[in-house]
Amino acid sequence: MPDLSMFPITRRWPAADPGKLQLYSAPTPNGVKVSIMLEEIGLPYEPHRIAIGDKESHTPEFLSLNPNGKIPAIVDPDGPGGQPLGLFESGAILLYLADKTGQLIAADPARRWETIQWLFWQMAGVGPIFGQVGFFHRFAGRAIEDKRPLNRYADETKRLLGVLERRLAGDGSGDGGGRDWVMDDYSIADIALIGWVRNLVTFYDARDLVGFDDFGHVGAWLERGLARPAVQRGLDIPR
């Protein structure tokens, strides 16, 4: 049985089964990326819910694994070379799990890097911008009388949705036709995006603000993604 005592986080959130991958997360758009991925690939794991509202991600134990104090994070008892590995940043975890299992990323080098570029696009653009829409439209930012920040982030969200719309429509892809997924097949690029696009129109209640219904390919893509059983399970983990 692997010894995870080298990871202080396991003292606060003990592993019932140290042989399984340990997931420290919450059902946020970033958190569900990893739970969806784990459900898709079928890798055994043990989830631990981190109460981010109670600042559990800023406890010494959590910071020992992720000094940035954000979910999700993992400890894989069977990391490279059979040694335990701790990892944070949702995009890095998706890529690690794809490489570890050979699933949800293309083996062809060119297609692999194309998948990674869309993953980075989500990490650098969609996540930060959609999150600001949530802040200024749904949360504390609503009280700010000057609506220029909200309008700026709403306009940038529309632009990003347009990028995704054109990708799904097939424009500029070289094949001239629409596509069901960001790549030829469902991949980590889709997993990275599903939670954020879903949050935009549900939890953030920004459907009308950003004109979401004008992006028909994006809406159809989201429905396809949400219909996947692994996505349905992953969106509610950790419970």
C-alpha positions in Angstrom: 0.0 0.0 0.0 1.5 3.4 -0.9 2.6 5.7 1.9 1.1 9.2 1.4 2.4 10.5 4.7 4.9 12.7 2.9 1.9 14.9 1.9 0.7 16.9 4.8 -2.7 17.4 3.2 -3.5 13.8 4.0 -3.4 14.6 7.7 -6.4 16.9 7.4 -8.1 14.9 4.7 -7.0 11.3 5.4 -7.1 8.8 2.5 -9.5 5.9 3.2 -7.8 4.0 0.3 -4.2 5.3 -0.2 -4.0 3.2 -3.3 -6.4 5.4 -5.1 -5.7 8.8 -6.6 -6.7 11.5 -4.1 -8.8 14.4 -5.4 -9.1 17.7 -3.4 -11.7 19.8 -5.0 -15.1 21.4 -5.0 -17.8 21.5 -7.7 -16.7 24.8 -9.3 -16.0 25.2 -13.0 -12.3 24.5 -12.4 -13.0 21.7 -9.9 -15.4 19.7 -12.1 -12.8 19.5 -14.9 -10.9 16.9 -12.9 -13.9 15.0 -11.5 -15.4 14.8 -15.0 -12.0 13.6 -16.4 -11.7 10.9 -13.8 -15.2 9.7 -14.4 -14.6 9.6 -18.2 -11.4 7.7 -18.0 -12.5 5.3 -15.2 -9.5 5.8 -13.0 -10.2 4.9 -9.4 -10.1 7.9 -7.1 -11.2 9.2 -3.7 -12.7 12.7 -3.6 -12.3 15.1 -0.7 -14.5 18.2 -0.7 -12.6 21.4 0.1 -14.9 24.0 1.6 -13.5 27.0 -0.2 -16.1 29.3 1.4 -14.6 28.4 4.7 -11.1 29.1 3.3 -10.0 25.5 3.7 -7.9 25.9 0.6 -5.8 28.4 2.6 -5.1 26.1 5.4 -1.4 25.0 5.9 -2.3 21.4 4.9 -3.8 22.5 1.6 -1.1 25.0 0.9 1.5 22.3 1.3 0.1 20.8 -1.9 -0.9 23.9 -3.7 0.8 27.1 -2.5 -1.6 29.1 -4.7 -4.5 28.1 -2.4 -6.8 27.0 -5.2 -8.7 23.9 -6.1 -8.4 21.4 -7.6 -5.3 19.4 -6.6 -4.5 15.7 -6.7 -2.1 13.2 -5.1 -1.5 10.2 -7.4 0.0 7.3 -5.4 1.1 5.8 -8.7 2.9 8.7 -10.4 5.8 8.7 -12.8 8.2 5.8 -12.0 5.6 4.4 -9.6 6.3 7.2 -7.1 3.5 9.4 -5.6 3.0 12.7 -7.3 1.2 15.8 -6.0 -0.2 18.2 -8.7 -2.2 21.3 -8.9 -3.7 23.5 -11.7 -6.7 22.0 -13.4 -5.2 22.2 -16.9 -2.0 20.5 -15.8 -4.0 17.8 -14.1 -6.1 17.2 -17.3 -3.0 16.8 -19.4 -1.3 14.6 -16.8 -4.3 12.2 -16.6 -4.7 12.2 -20.4 -1.0 11.2 -20.8 -1.2 8.7 -17.9 -4.1 6.8 -19.4 -3.7 7.5 -23.1 -7.2 8.8 -23.2 -9.0 12.0 -24.4 -6.0 13.4 -26.2 -4.8 12.6 -29.7 -1.7 10.4 -30.1 -0.8 12.2 -33.3 1.7 14.9 -32.3 0.1 17.7 -34.4 -3.4 16.9 -33.1 -2.1 16.6 -29.6 -0.6 20.1 -29.7 -3.8 21.5 -31.3 -5.7 20.0 -28.3 -3.3 21.6 -25.9 -3.7 25.0 -27.5 -7.4 24.9 -26.9 -6.9 23.8 -23.3 -4.6 26.8 -22.9 -7.2 29.1 -24.5 -9.7 28.0 -21.9 -7.2 28.5 -19.1 -6.0 31.9 -20.2 -9.2 33.4 -21.6 -12.5 31.7 -20.9 -11.9 31.0 -17.2 -10.7 34.4 -16.1 -13.1 36.4 -18.3 -16.2 34.3 -17.5 -15.3 34.5 -13.8 -15.3 38.3 -14.0 -18.8 38.3 -15.6 -19.9 36.2 -12.7 -18.4 38.6 -10.2 -19.8 41.8 -11.7 -23.2 40.3 -12.8 -24.1 37.9 -10.0 -21.9 38.6 -7.0 -20.4 41.5 -5.1 -19.7 43.5 -8.2 -23.4 44.0 -8.9 -23.3 46.8 -6.3 -20.8 48.9 -8.4 -22.7 51.6 -10.1 -20.2 52.1 -12.9 -21.1 49.3 -15.3 -18.1 49.8 -17.6 -16.3 46.8 -16.0 -19.3 44.5 -16.4 -19.8 45.7 -20.0 -16.1 45.1 -20.8 -16.2 41.5 -19.5 -19.5 40.8 -21.1 -18.2 42.0 -24.5 -15.1 39.9 -24.1 -17.2 36.9 -23.2 -19.2 37.4 -26.4 -16.0 37.5 -28.4 -14.8 34.3 -26.8 -18.1 32.6 -27.4 -17.7 33.7 -31.0 -14.3 32.0 -31.2 -15.8 28.8 -30.0 -18.8 29.2 -32.2 -16.6 29.5 -35.3 -14.5 26.5 -34.3 -17.6 24.3 -33.8 -19.1 25.6 -37.1 -16.0 24.4 -38.9 -14.9 27.8 -40.1 -11.2 27.9 -40.6 -10.8 24.2 -39.7 -10.0 23.1 -43.2 -12.8 20.6 -43.5 -15.6 23.1 -44.2 -18.1 21.3 -42.0 -19.4 21.6 -38.5 -18.0 19.5 -35.6 -19.5 18.0 -32.5 -16.5 18.7 -30.4 -13.6 21.1 -30.2 -11.3 18.5 -31.8 -12.3 15.6 -34.1 -13.2 13.6 -31.0 -14.3 14.5 -27.5 -11.2 15.5 -25.5 -9.7 17.4 -22.6 -10.4 20.6 -24.6 -14.2 20.0 -24.2 -13.8 18.9 -20.5 -12.0 22.1 -19.7 -14.8 24.2 -21.2 -18.0 22.5 -20.2 -18.2 23.7 -16.6 -17.4 27.3 -17.5 -19.9 27.6 -20.3 -22.6 25.8 -18.2 -21.9 28.2 -15.2 -22.2 31.2 -17.5 -25.8 30.5 -18.4 -26.9 28.9 -15.1 -25.1 29.9 -11.9 -24.0 33.3 -13.3 -27.4 33.8 -15.0 -25.7 35.7 -17.9 -27.5 34.0 -20.8 -29.3 37.3 -21.9 -26.4 39.5 -20.9 -24.0 37.8 -23.4 -26.6 36.9 -26.0 -25.9 33.2 -25.5 -28.7 32.0 -27.7 -27.1 33.7 -30.7 -24.3 31.0 -30.5 -26.2 28.0 -31.8 -23.3 25.7 -32.3 -22.0 26.4 -28.7 -25.5 25.7 -27.3 -25.7 22.4 -29.1 -22.2 21.5 -28.1 -23.0 22.2 -24.4 -26.1 20.0 -24.6 -24.1 17.2 -26.1 -21.5 17.6 -23.3 -24.0 17.7 -20.5 -25.8 14.6 -21.8 -22.7 12.5 -21.2 -23.2 10.3 -18.1 -19.6 10.9 -16.9 -20.2 14.6 -17.1 -23.4 14.3 -15.2 -21.6 12.4 -12.5 -18.6 14.6 -12.4 -20.5 17.9 -12.1 -21.7 16.7 -8.6 -18.3 15.5 -7.2 -17.2 16.0 -4.5 -20.7 16.1 -3.2 
